[in-house]
């Protein structure tokens, strides 16, 4: 998934999903909150070459 619309669609759905984010997603407005429904796993690339960082990610 690469768009905010897709992230919102699957994150708020009633069905369980593993959501794979393939790129950085621009939030508009910045800081917009998405209420993630239950039974979701969200994964994506993390690291210096992706522009996405996480202090808890395994090196």
Residue pairs with C-beta under 8 A, 6 or more apart in sequence:
1 7
1 10
1 19
1 20
1 21
1 22
1 25
2 21
2 22
2 23
2 25
3 25
4 25
4 26
4 27
4 28
4 32
7 19
7 21
7 25
7 34
8 34
10 17
10 19
10 40
11 17
11 19
11 34
11 35
11 36
11 37
11 40
11 42
12 34
12 35
12 36
12 37
13 37
14 37
15 39
16 39
16 40
17 39
17 40
17 41
18 40
18 41
18 43
19 40
19 41
19 42
19 43
20 43
20 44
21 42
21 43
21 44
21 45
22 44
22 45
24 50
24 51
24 52
36 42
44 52
45 52
46 52
46 53
46 54
46 57
47 53
47 57
